[in-house]
Each structure stands twice: as C-alpha cells, then as structure tokens.
Amino acid sequence: MDMSTSQEVQRLYETLIDAWNRRDAEGMAALFGEEGVQIGFDGSIATGREEILSHLAPIFESGPTASYVGKVKDIRFLGNNVALLRAVAEMAASGEADAGKDANAHQTVIAVKDGGRWSIELFQNTPATELSEAVTEGLRQLLLDKMRQPG
C-alpha cells in the first residue's frame, strides 16, 4: 500500500483519539462501521454505532474523562481495503502529564474501506502496565507537547 493509504488509516485513529479527548460520543460512534466493535479499557464491549454511542455518552456526561495521547507503532494491510493499526497510548487527567503505568494501553484498530471511506470494525483498548519506561516517557513527552499547544 502507498503512504497516502497508511496516512488515511492513521488519520482515522487520530480522529478517534481526538473525539475521545473532546468527549464527543457521537463523533466517536460515527467512525465505526454499522457492526463495528469497541472493547474498552475495562473490558466492556459495545457493538454497532448505536450501542457504542449509548455506551460512551454516559461516560462523557458523568464528569471529566482523562485524555489519551497515542503513538502509532505499526500499520499493516490485510488486503486492499483492510488495515490493522497498532498503537500505544497513555491516559492522563486534564492538566497532568503523568498518569503512571496503570494508564498505559495497547490500542488496536481494524479498519475497512468501503465506498471510499475508512471505518473502524474493531477498536480494542487493552491495559498495558508492562510498557517499558522508554515508551511511557515518549508518550509523556507527546502529552506535554499537546498541553503546550494553544486552545
């Protein structure tokens, strides 16, 4: 696959993370395919856009949620219109640059392109307390950089 296709898949992931950080349940759910699956950090499973929206909305309405900063580690194409993206991420409360290793995650996206649009068929967010200190430090630096950006 060419670089622009990889960039499209990476942008899909970045849009997902941005929607979480904005607490935008509708925006997140819209990124999924009709029968897309979201497996949360706590092991919860939501299938389909409506269920994903119903799962996320109360989370965002209940109070502040921590933000994610993620780093794509690998994008692999399983076919012309199917991609597997692996990322590592750290979650931190607003204004904090270090949530500790208990907030680290492996994030996996399986994306499918249909009708010219990439959508998420699977997003799995798995706790990763074993991430090395070097990876954690790299994510922490990304978070600090984001915090320094205006608005």
Phi and psi restraints in degrees (value plus and minus 20) as a CYANA .aco file:
   2 ASP   PHI    -104.0   -64.0
   2 ASP   PSI     147.5   187.5
   3 MET   PHI     -80.3   -40.3
   3 MET   PSI     -58.1   -18.1
   4 SER   PHI     -85.0   -45.0
   4 SER   PSI     -53.6   -13.6
   5 THR   PHI     -87.7   -47.7
   5 THR   PSI     -62.6   -22.6
   6 SER   PHI     -80.8   -40.8
   6 SER   PSI     -60.1   -20.1
   7 GLN   PHI     -85.5   -45.5
   7 GLN   PSI     -55.4   -15.4
   8 GLU   PHI     -82.5   -42.5
   8 GLU   PSI     -63.3   -23.3
   9 VAL   PHI     -87.6   -47.6
   9 VAL   PSI     -62.4   -22.4
  10 GLN   PHI     -82.0   -42.0
  10 GLN   PSI     -60.6   -20.6
  11 ARG   PHI     -83.5   -43.5
  11 ARG   PSI     -56.7   -16.7
  12 LEU   PHI     -79.5   -39.5
  12 LEU   PSI     -66.8   -26.8
  13 TYR   PHI     -81.5   -41.5
  13 TYR   PSI     -66.9   -26.9
  14 GLU   PHI     -81.5   -41.5
  14 GLU   PSI     -57.1   -17.1
  15 THR   PHI     -86.0   -46.0
  15 THR   PSI     -58.3   -18.3
  16 LEU   PHI     -81.5   -41.5
  16 LEU   PSI     -68.4   -28.4
  17 ILE   PHI     -84.8   -44.8
  17 ILE   PSI     -60.8   -20.8
  18 ASP   PHI     -81.4   -41.4
  18 ASP   PSI     -61.8   -21.8
  19 ALA   PHI     -83.1   -43.1
  19 ALA   PSI     -62.8   -22.8
  20 TRP   PHI     -79.4   -39.4
  20 TRP   PSI     -68.0   -28.0
  21 ASN   PHI     -84.6   -44.6
  21 ASN   PSI     -46.0    -6.0
  22 ARG   PHI    -108.1   -68.1
  22 ARG   PSI     -24.3    15.7
  23 ARG   PHI      40.8    80.8
  23 ARG   PSI      25.1    65.1
  24 ASP   PHI    -127.5   -87.5
  24 ASP   PSI      66.3   106.3
  25 ALA   PHI     -81.2   -41.2
  25 ALA   PSI     -62.3   -22.3
  26 GLU   PHI     -84.1   -44.1
  26 GLU   PSI     -62.8   -22.8
  27 GLY   PHI     -83.0   -43.0
  27 GLY   PSI     -59.6   -19.6
  28 MET   PHI     -86.7   -46.7
  28 MET   PSI     -70.9   -30.9
  29 ALA   PHI     -78.9   -38.9
  29 ALA   PSI     -55.8   -15.8
  30 ALA   PHI     -85.6   -45.6
  30 ALA   PSI     -39.4     0.6
  31 LEU   PHI     -98.9   -58.9
  31 LEU   PSI     -33.0     7.0
  32 PHE   PHI    -110.3   -70.3
  32 PHE   PSI     132.7   172.7
  33 GLY   PHI     -88.8   -48.8
  33 GLY   PSI     148.3   188.3
  34 GLU   PHI     -71.6   -31.6
  34 GLU   PSI     -58.2   -18.2
  35 GLU   PHI    -134.5   -94.5
  35 GLU   PSI       3.7    43.7
  36 GLY   PHI     -79.0   -39.0
  36 GLY   PSI     133.6   173.6
  37 VAL   PHI    -141.8  -101.8
  37 VAL   PSI     115.2   155.2
  38 GLN   PHI    -138.6   -98.6
  38 GLN   PSI     104.1   144.1
  39 ILE   PHI    -131.8   -91.8
  39 ILE   PSI      94.1   134.1
  40 GLY   PHI     -99.2   -59.2
  40 GLY   PSI     150.3   190.3
  41 PHE   PHI     -76.7   -36.7
  41 PHE   PSI     -52.0   -12.0
  42 ASP   PHI    -109.6   -69.6
  42 ASP   PSI     -16.6    23.4
  43 GLY   PHI      71.7   111.7
  43 GLY   PSI     -22.6    17.4
  44 SER   PHI     -86.7   -46.7
  44 SER   PSI     129.5   169.5
  45 ILE   PHI    -145.5  -105.5
  45 ILE   PSI     111.3   151.3
  46 ALA   PHI    -148.7  -108.7
  46 ALA   PSI     114.4   154.4
  47 THR   PHI    -141.6  -101.6
  47 THR   PSI     108.4   148.4
  48 GLY   PHI      68.4   108.4
  48 GLY   PSI     132.0   172.0
  49 ARG   PHI     -77.2   -37.2
  49 ARG   PSI     -64.1   -24.1
  50 GLU   PHI     -84.1   -44.1
  50 GLU   PSI     -63.3   -23.3
  51 GLU   PHI     -88.4   -48.4
  51 GLU   PSI     -58.2   -18.2
  52 ILE   PHI     -82.3   -42.3
  52 ILE   PSI     -64.9   -24.9
  53 LEU   PHI     -81.1   -41.1
  53 LEU   PSI     -65.5   -25.5
  54 SER   PHI     -83.9   -43.9
  54 SER   PSI     -50.0   -10.0
  55 HIS   PHI     -96.6   -56.6
  55 HIS   PSI     -63.1   -23.1
  56 LEU   PHI     -97.7   -57.7
  56 LEU   PSI     -58.4   -18.4
  57 ALA   PHI     -73.8   -33.8
  57 ALA   PSI     -69.0   -29.0
  58 PRO   PHI     -85.0   -45.0
  58 PRO   PSI     -50.8   -10.8
  59 ILE   PHI     -81.9   -41.9
  59 ILE   PSI     -66.9   -26.9
  60 PHE   PHI     -93.2   -53.2
  60 PHE   PSI     -50.4   -10.4
  61 GLU   PHI     -97.8   -57.8
  61 GLU   PSI     -41.0    -1.0
  62 SER   PHI     -98.2   -58.2
  62 SER   PSI     -30.8     9.2
  63 GLY   PHI     125.7   165.7
  63 GLY   PSI    -198.0  -158.0
  64 PRO   PHI     -79.2   -39.2
  64 PRO   PSI     121.8   161.8
  65 THR   PHI    -135.3   -95.3
  65 THR   PSI     130.7   170.7
  66 ALA   PHI     -88.9   -48.9
  66 ALA   PSI     136.3   176.3
  67 SER   PHI    -118.1   -78.1
  67 SER   PSI     133.0   173.0
  68 TYR   PHI    -123.5   -83.5
  68 TYR   PSI     126.1   166.1
  69 VAL   PHI    -145.8  -105.8
  69 VAL   PSI     108.3   148.3
  70 GLY   PHI    -144.1  -104.1
  70 GLY   PSI     137.3   177.3
  71 LYS   PHI    -153.2  -113.2
  71 LYS   PSI     100.0   140.0
  72 VAL   PHI     -89.8   -49.8
  72 VAL   PSI     108.2   148.2
  73 LYS   PHI    -119.1   -79.1
  73 LYS   PSI     -51.0   -11.0
  74 ASP   PHI    -184.0  -144.0
  74 ASP   PSI     119.7   159.7
  75 ILE   PHI    -147.8  -107.8
  75 ILE   PSI     103.8   143.8
  76 ARG   PHI    -147.6  -107.6
  76 ARG   PSI     117.1   157.1
  77 PHE   PHI    -116.2   -76.2
  77 PHE   PSI     108.6   148.6
  78 LEU   PHI    -116.9   -76.9
  78 LEU   PSI     -22.4    17.6
  79 GLY   PHI     156.0   196.0
  79 GLY   PSI    -197.5  -157.5
  80 ASN   PHI     -81.5   -41.5
  80 ASN   PSI     -52.5   -12.5
  81 ASN   PHI    -146.0  -106.0
  81 ASN   PSI       4.7    44.7
  82 VAL   PHI    -155.6  -115.6
  82 VAL   PSI     109.1   149.1
  83 ALA   PHI    -150.8  -110.8
  83 ALA   PSI     127.9   167.9
  84 LEU   PHI    -135.6   -95.6
  84 LEU   PSI     100.8   140.8
  85 LEU   PHI    -134.3   -94.3
  85 LEU   PSI     112.7   152.7
  86 ARG   PHI    -138.3   -98.3
  86 ARG   PSI     115.8   155.8
  87 ALA   PHI    -160.0  -120.0
  87 ALA   PSI     142.0   182.0
  88 VAL   PHI    -135.3   -95.3
  88 VAL   PSI     129.8   169.8
  89 ALA   PHI    -166.9  -126.9
  89 ALA   PSI     136.7   176.7
  90 GLU   PHI    -149.7  -109.7
  90 GLU   PSI     121.3   161.3
  91 MET   PHI    -129.0   -89.0
  91 MET   PSI     114.8   154.8
  92 ALA   PHI    -160.8  -120.8
  92 ALA   PSI     123.3   163.3
  93 ALA   PHI     -84.2   -44.2
  93 ALA   PSI     136.0   176.0
  94 SER   PHI     -73.0   -33.0
  94 SER   PSI     108.7   148.7
  95 GLY   PHI      63.0   103.0
  95 GLY   PSI     -22.8    17.2
  96 GLU   PHI    -125.3   -85.3
  96 GLU   PSI     126.2   166.2
  97 ALA   PHI    -126.1   -86.1
  97 ALA   PSI     -22.4    17.6
  98 ASP   PHI    -166.3  -126.3
  98 ASP   PSI      90.1   130.1
  99 ALA   PHI    -115.7   -75.7
  99 ALA   PSI     -28.8    11.2
 100 GLY   PHI      67.6   107.6
 100 GLY   PSI     147.1   187.1
 101 LYS   PHI     -86.9   -46.9
 101 LYS   PSI     -37.8     2.2
 102 ASP   PHI     -88.8   -48.8
 102 ASP   PSI     -32.4     7.6
 103 ALA   PHI    -125.6   -85.6
 103 ALA   PSI     -10.9    29.1
 104 ASN   PHI     -98.7   -58.7
 104 ASN   PSI     131.3   171.3
 105 ALA   PHI    -166.6  -126.6
 105 ALA   PSI     129.5   169.5
 106 HIS   PHI    -113.9   -73.9
 106 HIS   PSI     111.2   151.2
 107 GLN   PHI    -140.8  -100.8
 107 GLN   PSI     112.7   152.7
 108 THR   PHI    -145.7  -105.7
 108 THR   PSI     113.1   153.1
 109 VAL   PHI    -144.5  -104.5
 109 VAL   PSI     110.5   150.5
 110 ILE   PHI    -127.7   -87.7
 110 ILE   PSI      99.6   139.6
 111 ALA   PHI    -135.7   -95.7
 111 ALA   PSI     125.6   165.6
 112 VAL   PHI    -147.8  -107.8
 112 VAL   PSI     116.5   156.5
 113 LYS   PHI    -120.8   -80.8
 113 LYS   PSI     102.6   142.6
 114 ASP   PHI    -159.2  -119.2
 114 ASP   PSI     106.4   146.4
 115 GLY   PHI      43.7    83.7
 115 GLY   PSI      10.6    50.6
 116 GLY   PHI      63.5   103.5
 116 GLY   PSI     -17.9    22.1
 117 ARG   PHI    -142.4  -102.4
 117 ARG   PSI     112.1   152.1
 118 TRP   PHI    -102.5   -62.5
 118 TRP   PSI     116.0   156.0
 119 SER   PHI    -156.8  -116.8
 119 SER   PSI     141.6   181.6
 120 ILE   PHI    -111.7   -71.7
 120 ILE   PSI     105.7   145.7
 121 GLU   PHI    -118.1   -78.1
 121 GLU   PSI     -46.3    -6.3
 122 LEU   PHI    -169.4  -129.4
 122 LEU   PSI     109.7   149.7
 123 PHE   PHI    -146.0  -106.0
 123 PHE   PSI      97.5   137.5
 124 GLN   PHI    -139.2   -99.2
 124 GLN   PSI     108.3   148.3
 125 ASN   PHI    -139.2   -99.2
 125 ASN   PSI      80.1   120.1
 126 THR   PHI    -130.1   -90.1
 126 THR   PSI     110.5   150.5
 127 PRO   PHI     -74.3   -34.3
 127 PRO   PSI     123.6   163.6
 128 ALA   PHI    -161.2  -121.2
 128 ALA   PSI      47.7    87.7
 129 THR   PHI     -86.2   -46.2
 129 THR   PSI     -36.0     4.0
 130 GLU   PHI    -106.0   -66.0
 130 GLU   PSI     -21.7    18.3
 131 LEU   PHI     -75.5   -35.5
 131 LEU   PSI     117.7   157.7
 132 SER   PHI     -83.5   -43.5
 132 SER   PSI     136.1   176.1
 133 GLU   PHI     -78.6   -38.6
 133 GLU   PSI     -54.6   -14.6
 134 ALA   PHI     -84.0   -44.0
 134 ALA   PSI     -62.1   -22.1
 135 VAL   PHI     -86.7   -46.7
 135 VAL   PSI     -65.6   -25.6
 136 THR   PHI     -79.3   -39.3
 136 THR   PSI     -63.0   -23.0
 137 GLU   PHI     -83.2   -43.2
 137 GLU   PSI     -60.3   -20.3
 138 GLY   PHI     -82.5   -42.5
 138 GLY   PSI     -61.8   -21.8
 139 LEU   PHI     -87.1   -47.1
 139 LEU   PSI     -59.6   -19.6
 140 ARG   PHI     -80.1   -40.1
 140 ARG   PSI     -60.9   -20.9
 141 GLN   PHI     -85.4   -45.4
 141 GLN   PSI     -60.3   -20.3
 142 LEU   PHI     -80.8   -40.8
 142 LEU   PSI     -62.0   -22.0
 143 LEU   PHI     -83.4   -43.4
 143 LEU   PSI     -65.0   -25.0
 144 LEU   PHI     -79.9   -39.9
 144 LEU   PSI     -62.3   -22.3
 145 ASP   PHI     -81.3   -41.3
 145 ASP   PSI     -61.1   -21.1
 146 LYS   PHI     -85.7   -45.7
 146 LYS   PSI     -58.8   -18.8
 147 MET   PHI     -84.7   -44.7
 147 MET   PSI     -48.9    -8.9
 148 ARG   PHI    -100.0   -60.0
 148 ARG   PSI     -36.4     3.6
 149 GLN   PHI     -92.4   -52.4
 149 GLN   PSI     118.7   158.7
 150 PRO   PHI     -87.7   -47.7
 150 PRO   PSI     127.1   167.1
